[in-house]
């Protein structure tokens, strides 16, 4: 007797139907609307704490697409599965969350389920927020409910089938959502544990700085080891940092607080909105985050050995740019790149370390990264600095420097300012045919 084998398409249909049936059985109940919180019932101290927590979580960065309509949603997240748009979290009753009870808000934050019982896509980082304390979630709820209500309808997501179906997200959660709360590490100090709690929870740093698997879930075994996000490369943090200079607690604090460190450079790309929000956060929390980050393999800023290393590296790197003749380099791409650099870049970056403490390319994390993604973005788009560093602007060279020129420029800066090899795959990032 012959046995008919199921085709791949039939197996897929059976699996999908099974998932939908299971999802239906375990569907979430819709929670009733509330009258909303009245201003006179809001706790002022709780609102202030919530405002700080919202800044640490960069909620505005994800839930704002129009600066005139803060927290009203519409920000697009481009994923491998399509585009997802953030929601309106102002207390408007019709288009926002004004009718949400605290129970509904907490469920969304920790379980990824909205008031009506629909699963939320994990682009909303509830896999991190699930680590938060109830008291912190309550303070955020009070702050959000005190915002000015804004009427703005949600933009429909544009996702491919079957990712446009929410029911199968139950399976994703079963596989990847760890709903356990944060547990302190006995080997860390109280301040470091506070930083760990924020980094792993509310601040959701690994949402950008950790790689994801083919299902869009974070690879927890590669915590903060670098990942591509919104067309930028979020670099590794800790022992695998690409920076030529070790990150210290002071460096982390400066960078997170105002978006600038003289030993590492300026915040750019998606990180800009993060530091803009942190500029308004409590310095104690930024200090805690910095204190925790150095435990990931970075030397402590209080160590004399580190200070000695920094002085040595600074003196070694702080040299005038040498001419191509002095360097005795005959790489044609490097020679062309040097001319491009002298014509467009030398005015600002005439020394490896400028006397006025403007950005030193010798300390640049960006040109030391394993790929040229961020370098390309900055040359083409310029630098739109964080609020606290408004004078550190860089114009875009999109019209002055062609893609071919950019390849040569990259060869020059990698050789002249770093000890790293050329980016051999730069054409791939520029979407040019490889040799």
Secondary structure as GFF3:
##gff-version 3
##sequence-region A 1 435
A	DSSP	alpha_helix	8	25	.	.	.	ID=ss1
A	DSSP	three_ten_helix	39	41	.	.	.	ID=ss2
A	DSSP	alpha_helix	44	56	.	.	.	ID=ss3
A	DSSP	alpha_helix	59	63	.	.	.	ID=ss4
A	DSSP	beta_strand	76	79	.	.	.	ID=ss5
A	DSSP	beta_strand	82	85	.	.	.	ID=ss6
A	DSSP	alpha_helix	102	111	.	.	.	ID=ss7
A	DSSP	alpha_helix	126	129	.	.	.	ID=ss8
A	DSSP	alpha_helix	134	145	.	.	.	ID=ss9
A	DSSP	beta_strand	158	159	.	.	.	ID=ss10
A	DSSP	alpha_helix	169	176	.	.	.	ID=ss11
A	DSSP	alpha_helix	190	200	.	.	.	ID=ss12
A	DSSP	alpha_helix	206	209	.	.	.	ID=ss13
A	DSSP	three_ten_helix	220	222	.	.	.	ID=ss14
A	DSSP	beta_strand	227	229	.	.	.	ID=ss15
A	DSSP	beta_strand	232	234	.	.	.	ID=ss16
A	DSSP	alpha_helix	249	258	.	.	.	ID=ss17
A	DSSP	beta_strand	260	261	.	.	.	ID=ss18
A	DSSP	beta_strand	265	266	.	.	.	ID=ss19
A	DSSP	alpha_helix	271	278	.	.	.	ID=ss20
A	DSSP	alpha_helix	283	293	.	.	.	ID=ss21
A	DSSP	three_ten_helix	294	296	.	.	.	ID=ss22
A	DSSP	alpha_helix	304	317	.	.	.	ID=ss23
A	DSSP	alpha_helix	324	327	.	.	.	ID=ss24
A	DSSP	alpha_helix	332	344	.	.	.	ID=ss25
A	DSSP	three_ten_helix	361	363	.	.	.	ID=ss26
A	DSSP	three_ten_helix	366	368	.	.	.	ID=ss27
A	DSSP	alpha_helix	373	381	.	.	.	ID=ss28
A	DSSP	three_ten_helix	387	389	.	.	.	ID=ss29
A	DSSP	alpha_helix	403	417	.	.	.	ID=ss30
A	DSSP	alpha_helix	426	429	.	.	.	ID=ss31
###
